[in-house]
Amino acid sequence: MVINDEAHHCYREKPEAEDEEKELKGDDKKEAKQNRKAARLWISGHEAVKRNLGITRVIDLSATPFFLSGSGYVEGTLFPWTMSDFSLMDAIECGIVKLPLFP
């Protein structure tokens, strides 16, 4: 079993992602390129472990369970395999976490 923290960085991008990058400019374009490179490396690592050792389950954890810019998917769209989307605001309202204070 793999427990995949920061799972929003682990995906196989759509082939059209290259087209989306052409629309981005400056820092956004650079960030999208870095995101895709990191995602390819991360998912390739999972695939290598699966080939060599086997993986029966993957549990993705993320405070941002949605696609990033440059993924080829609509930015901000929840992952289709998301089981729970419990926001910080929901946690504050339920009393699970305190209201963040900034100095």
N, C-alpha and C positions, 0 to 999 in steps of 0.2 A: 504494500500500500504506500502511496505517496501522499503526503500532506504538503500541499503546494501553497505556501504563503506568498502574498503579493501576486496573486494569480492573474491580475490584470496585465501583467508583463509577459504572460505565457500564452501564446496563441499562434496559429498558422494564418498569416494574413491572406486576404483575397488577392487574386492576381491583379485586380484592377487598382490595387493600392498605389501602384506606380503612377497611374493617371491622377489620383487624388493629390499626390505629392506635387505634381506640376502646378496645381492651383494654390499651393501654399507658398509663402514668401518668408525670407529671412530666418529668424529664430524658429518659427513654427515648422518650416521645412526641415531645418537641422534636427529639431527635436523629434519629428515624425520619423526621420531616417534612423536616429539612434534607437527609438522605440521599436522599430521593425527589426533592427539588428539584434537587440537584446531578446526580443520575443522569439526570433528564429533560433538563437543559441539556446534559450531555455527549453523550448519545445523539442529541439533536436536532442538535448540531454535526456529528456523524458523518454523519447523514442529509443535512444541507445540503451537506456536502462531496461526498457520493456523488452527489447530484442535479446539482451544478454542475460537478464535476471528474471524478467517477467514482472508485470504489474497487474494486479487484479482490481485495484480501486485507486482512484485519484480524487482527493478531496481538495477543492480549491477554496482558499480563504483570501478575502480582500476587503479592504475598507472602501474600495472603489471598484465594484463589480461590473464595470462597463468598458466598452471598447475605447481605445485611445485614438487620437488623431493619427492618421497615416496607416491605420490597420486595414483600410479598405471597407470597413463597416461604418455606419453612421456613428460619429463621435458621440459618446454619452449613452449609447444604447446598451441596456442591461444585457449581460451574457444570457443566452437562452437557457442555460443550465442552472441559473440562479434559483436557489430554493428559498432564500430569505434576504430581503433588503430592508434592514433595520438601521435607519439613519441616526446620526449623532443627535439630531434634534429630537427624534423619537425617544432615544435613550435618556436625554435630559428631561423630557416631559414625564417619563415614567419613573424618574428618580434613580435610575441605574448609574448614571454618571453625574457629576456636579457641573454646574455652569462654568465654562472655561473663563478664567480671569487673565487679563493681559496687563503687565506692569506699565 
